[in-house]
Amino acid sequence: MKSSFYFALRSLWWRHIKGPLKGNTFSTGLCFSCGQKSYFMYSHEIKDTNIQIGSDGGLSEEFMAAAAEDENHCCTLCMKNRRTRTHAKAVLETMECKSQEEFAHKLKQQNLCILEAAHESIFFSTTPLPVKNYILSCFFGPELKSGSIIKNRRHENLESLSFENASLDMVITSAVLEHVNNLESAFKEIHRVLKPGGSHIFAVPIDSKLKCSRRRAELRNNETINLFPPIFHGDTLLDKKILVYHDFGADFAKMVNDYGFKIQPFSQTDSGLFGVPIFMSKKI
């Protein structure tokens, strides 16, 4: 674990040397991912990359503009983007906590259990959350058994989770569900493992110009079939590109409610659900 001094130096590097050289601009505020007052860097390179991905996928201009903002504005201390930082804020507010320290204390005191299915957590701290109560898992491939330890990380497949029924207080997924082949199985599994009233706090890319969500790709006999030109998102842990299986549209909330959740958006643009908004849903 790197020290806070290291991250302070990195922030100075981005703010005063590398960031300005690339023409990046900065704003200030509280980062809910690392819990520090920080500078947020707006990168034109990140903006252009996200616009290109949306354009390649045939998505609307409104989506591309919103996604370019959500995936930008990175904290110069922890490098979490606006979508990730907003996601962390949503979790803290759902847990009625004002800080990560209060969050960690509540997890231990109430013996809560939270699963974050992600290769990189939405939270960042030099003092990690308690591993017994906050489980960070990642996906290494459909052929592996959920609950296995791979490369010192817990492997979980959202389509077949290893947890017992009604054993988790919260599940967190951030820009993950669009990469899941069998979305119905994933939502049913999340519903199964959550306790009654448990929460699923998640982020997904939404293009409300699409009246109906659509499949971009599917697995048939272990072979990937692309129904639209393939688009990929980056993965920092596995250092590879991850295929997008779904484009989510205006019907997304109803689709989730049909799986036994009550859903509401935590964040959206002034013009509606575009970009990568955060959703809060409860098991009913």
C-alpha positions as CSV (number, residue, x, y, z in Angstrom):
1,M,0.0,0.0,0.0
2,K,1.5,3.3,-1.1
3,S,1.6,6.2,1.4
4,S,-0.5,9.3,1.4
5,F,2.7,11.2,0.7
6,Y,3.1,9.3,-2.6
7,F,-0.4,10.3,-3.7
8,A,0.1,14.0,-2.7
9,L,3.2,14.0,-5.0
10,R,1.3,12.4,-7.8
11,S,-1.4,15.1,-7.5
12,L,1.2,17.8,-7.7
13,W,2.7,16.1,-10.8
14,W,-0.7,16.1,-12.6
15,R,-1.7,19.6,-11.5
16,H,1.5,21.4,-12.3
17,I,3.4,19.4,-14.9
18,K,1.8,16.6,-16.9
19,G,-1.8,17.9,-16.8
20,P,-1.1,21.4,-18.1
21,L,1.3,20.1,-20.8
22,K,-1.7,18.0,-22.2
23,G,-4.0,21.1,-22.0
24,N,-6.1,19.6,-19.2
25,T,-8.1,21.8,-16.9
26,F,-8.9,21.4,-13.2
27,S,-11.7,21.9,-10.7
28,T,-11.8,21.3,-7.0
29,G,-14.1,19.4,-4.6
30,L,-14.5,16.5,-2.2
31,C,-13.6,13.1,-3.6
32,F,-16.0,10.5,-2.1
33,S,-13.7,7.7,-3.4
34,C,-10.6,8.7,-1.4
35,G,-12.4,11.0,1.1
36,Q,-10.0,13.9,0.4
37,K,-10.4,17.4,-0.8
38,S,-8.8,17.3,-4.2
39,Y,-8.4,18.6,-7.7
40,F,-10.3,17.0,-10.5
41,M,-8.7,16.8,-13.9
42,Y,-10.6,17.1,-17.1
43,S,-8.8,15.2,-19.9
44,H,-9.4,15.9,-23.5
45,E,-7.9,12.6,-24.3
46,I,-10.4,10.7,-22.2
47,K,-13.2,12.8,-23.7
48,D,-12.1,11.9,-27.3
49,T,-11.8,8.2,-26.4
50,N,-15.3,8.0,-25.0
51,I,-16.8,9.9,-27.9
52,Q,-15.1,7.5,-30.3
53,I,-16.4,4.4,-28.4
54,G,-19.9,5.8,-28.5
55,S,-19.6,6.7,-32.2
56,D,-18.3,3.2,-33.0
57,G,-21.3,1.7,-31.2
58,G,-23.9,3.8,-33.1
59,L,-25.0,5.6,-29.9
60,S,-26.6,9.0,-29.7
61,E,-24.7,12.3,-29.4
62,E,-26.4,12.9,-26.1
63,F,-25.0,9.6,-24.7
64,M,-21.5,10.4,-26.0
65,A,-21.4,13.8,-24.5
66,A,-22.7,12.6,-21.1
67,A,-20.4,9.5,-21.0
68,A,-17.4,11.7,-21.9
69,E,-18.1,13.7,-18.7
70,D,-18.9,10.8,-16.5
71,E,-15.7,9.0,-17.3
72,N,-13.7,12.2,-16.9
73,H,-12.9,14.7,-14.1
74,C,-10.4,12.3,-12.5
75,C,-9.3,13.0,-8.9
76,T,-5.5,13.8,-9.0
77,L,-5.0,11.9,-5.7
78,C,-6.7,8.6,-6.4
79,M,-7.4,9.0,-10.2
80,K,-11.1,7.9,-9.8
81,N,-13.4,9.5,-12.4
82,R,-16.7,11.3,-11.8
83,R,-18.8,8.2,-12.3
84,T,-16.8,6.3,-9.8
85,R,-16.7,9.1,-7.3
86,T,-20.5,9.6,-7.6
87,H,-20.9,5.8,-7.1
88,A,-19.0,6.0,-3.9
89,K,-21.2,8.9,-2.8
90,A,-24.3,6.9,-3.5
91,V,-23.1,4.0,-1.4
92,L,-22.2,6.2,1.5
93,E,-25.5,8.0,1.4
94,T,-27.4,4.7,1.2
95,M,-25.5,3.5,4.3
96,E,-26.2,6.9,6.0
97,C,-22.5,7.5,6.4
98,K,-20.6,10.8,6.0
99,S,-17.1,9.3,5.6
100,Q,-15.3,6.1,4.7
101,E,-14.2,5.9,8.4
102,E,-17.8,5.9,9.5
103,F,-18.7,3.4,6.8
104,A,-15.9,1.0,7.9
105,H,-17.0,1.3,11.5
106,K,-20.6,0.6,10.6
107,L,-19.7,-2.5,8.6
108,K,-17.8,-3.9,11.6
109,Q,-20.3,-2.8,14.3
110,Q,-23.4,-4.1,12.5
111,N,-21.5,-7.1,11.0
112,L,-22.8,-6.2,7.5
113,C,-21.6,-8.0,4.3
114,I,-21.1,-6.2,1.0
115,L,-20.0,-7.6,-2.3
116,E,-18.4,-5.3,-4.9
117,A,-18.0,-7.1,-8.2
118,A,-15.3,-5.2,-9.8
119,H,-11.6,-5.5,-10.8
120,E,-11.0,-2.1,-9.1
121,S,-13.0,-0.8,-6.2
122,I,-15.0,2.5,-6.3
123,F,-13.3,3.3,-3.0
124,F,-9.7,4.2,-2.5
125,S,-7.9,4.7,0.8
126,T,-4.5,4.1,2.4
127,T,-6.6,2.4,5.1
128,P,-8.6,-0.4,3.4
129,L,-12.2,-1.4,4.3
130,P,-12.5,-4.5,6.5
131,V,-12.1,-7.5,4.1
132,K,-14.5,-9.7,6.2
133,N,-17.3,-7.3,5.7
134,Y,-16.4,-5.8,2.3
135,I,-15.7,-8.4,-0.3
136,L,-14.0,-7.4,-3.6
137,S,-14.4,-9.9,-6.4
138,C,-13.5,-10.0,-10.0
139,F,-14.4,-12.1,-13.1
140,F,-11.6,-14.2,-14.7
141,G,-13.8,-16.3,-17.1
142,P,-17.0,-18.3,-17.4
143,E,-15.2,-21.7,-17.1
144,L,-14.1,-21.0,-13.5
145,K,-16.1,-21.8,-10.3
146,S,-17.4,-18.8,-8.3
147,G,-15.6,-18.4,-5.0
148,S,-12.3,-19.6,-6.3
149,I,-9.1,-17.6,-5.5
150,I,-7.3,-16.6,-8.7
151,K,-4.1,-14.5,-8.6
152,N,-4.9,-13.7,-4.9
153,R,-8.4,-12.4,-5.9
154,R,-11.8,-13.9,-5.4
155,H,-13.5,-14.9,-8.6
156,E,-17.2,-14.4,-8.9
157,N,-19.5,-14.9,-11.9
158,L,-22.6,-12.7,-11.5
159,E,-24.5,-15.3,-13.4
160,S,-23.8,-17.9,-10.8
161,L,-22.6,-16.4,-7.4
162,S,-21.2,-18.6,-4.7
163,F,-23.0,-16.8,-1.8
164,E,-25.9,-18.3,0.1
165,N,-29.4,-17.1,-0.2
166,A,-30.1,-13.7,1.5
167,S,-26.6,-13.5,2.8
168,L,-25.5,-10.0,1.6
169,D,-26.6,-6.6,2.6
170,M,-25.5,-4.8,-0.6
171,V,-24.1,-5.6,-4.0
172,I,-22.1,-3.0,-5.9
173,T,-21.4,-3.2,-9.7
174,S,-19.9,-0.3,-11.6
175,A,-20.0,-0.4,-15.4
176,V,-20.1,-4.2,-15.2
177,L,-23.6,-5.3,-16.3
178,E,-23.1,-4.3,-19.9
179,H,-20.4,-7.0,-20.1
180,V,-22.5,-9.8,-18.7
181,N,-23.8,-12.3,-21.3
182,N,-26.9,-13.6,-19.5
183,L,-28.3,-10.4,-17.9
184,E,-31.4,-12.2,-16.5
185,S,-29.3,-14.7,-14.7
186,A,-27.2,-12.0,-13.2
187,F,-30.1,-10.0,-11.8
188,K,-31.8,-13.1,-10.5
189,E,-28.5,-14.1,-8.7
190,I,-28.1,-10.6,-7.2
191,H,-31.7,-10.8,-6.0
192,R,-31.1,-14.2,-4.6
193,V,-28.1,-13.4,-2.5
194,L,-29.4,-10.1,-1.1
195,K,-31.2,-10.0,2.2
196,P,-34.8,-8.7,2.1
197,G,-34.6,-4.9,1.7
198,G,-30.9,-5.3,0.6
199,S,-29.5,-2.8,-2.0
200,H,-27.9,-3.1,-5.4
201,I,-26.1,0.1,-6.1
202,F,-24.8,0.1,-9.7
203,A,-23.7,2.1,-12.7
204,V,-24.5,1.2,-16.3
205,P,-24.2,3.1,-19.6
206,I,-27.6,4.4,-20.7
207,D,-28.7,5.9,-24.0
208,S,-32.3,7.0,-23.6
209,K,-32.6,7.6,-27.3
210,L,-32.8,3.8,-27.6
211,K,-36.5,3.0,-26.8
212,C,-35.6,-0.6,-26.1
213,S,-32.4,-2.1,-24.8
214,R,-30.6,-4.3,-27.2
215,R,-28.0,-7.1,-27.4
216,R,-24.8,-6.3,-29.1
217,A,-23.4,-9.8,-28.8
218,E,-24.2,-13.2,-27.3
219,L,-22.5,-16.5,-26.5
220,R,-23.6,-19.5,-28.5
221,N,-21.9,-22.8,-27.7
222,N,-19.0,-20.9,-26.1
223,E,-18.6,-18.8,-29.3
224,T,-19.2,-15.0,-29.3
225,I,-21.6,-13.9,-32.0
226,N,-21.6,-10.2,-32.7
227,L,-25.0,-8.8,-33.6
228,F,-23.7,-5.3,-34.0
229,P,-20.2,-4.0,-34.6
230,P,-18.2,-5.0,-31.5
231,I,-17.2,-2.3,-29.0
232,F,-14.9,-2.8,-26.0
233,H,-14.2,-1.1,-22.7
234,G,-10.8,-1.2,-21.0
235,D,-9.9,-3.4,-18.0
236,T,-7.1,-2.2,-15.7
237,L,-6.5,-5.5,-13.8
238,L,-6.5,-7.9,-16.7
239,D,-4.9,-5.3,-19.1
240,K,-7.3,-6.2,-21.9
241,K,-10.4,-5.0,-23.7
242,I,-13.8,-6.3,-22.5
243,L,-16.6,-6.9,-25.0
244,V,-19.9,-5.0,-24.5
245,Y,-22.9,-7.4,-24.7
246,H,-25.7,-4.9,-24.1
247,D,-26.8,-1.4,-25.0
248,F,-29.2,-0.2,-22.3
249,G,-32.0,2.2,-23.4
250,A,-35.1,4.0,-22.0
251,D,-36.8,0.7,-20.9
252,F,-33.9,-0.2,-18.5
253,A,-35.6,0.7,-15.2
254,K,-38.7,-1.3,-16.0
255,M,-36.5,-4.3,-17.0
256,V,-34.8,-4.2,-13.6
257,N,-38.0,-3.8,-11.7
258,D,-39.4,-6.9,-13.4
259,Y,-36.5,-8.8,-11.8
260,G,-37.9,-8.0,-8.3
261,F,-36.3,-4.7,-7.5
262,K,-37.5,-1.2,-6.9
263,I,-35.1,1.1,-8.8
264,Q,-34.5,4.8,-8.8
265,P,-31.7,6.9,-10.4
266,F,-29.2,8.5,-8.1
267,S,-27.6,10.6,-10.9
268,Q,-28.7,11.8,-14.3
269,T,-28.1,14.7,-16.7
270,D,-30.6,17.6,-17.0
271,S,-31.9,16.1,-20.2
272,G,-32.5,12.6,-18.7
273,L,-30.7,9.3,-18.4
274,F,-27.6,9.5,-20.6
275,G,-24.0,8.5,-20.0
276,V,-23.2,6.2,-17.1
277,P,-25.7,7.1,-14.4
278,I,-25.8,5.6,-10.9
279,F,-28.9,3.6,-9.9
280,M,-30.1,2.5,-6.4
281,S,-32.3,-0.5,-6.2
282,K,-33.8,-2.5,-3.4
283,K,-34.8,-6.1,-3.2
284,I,-38.6,-6.4,-2.8
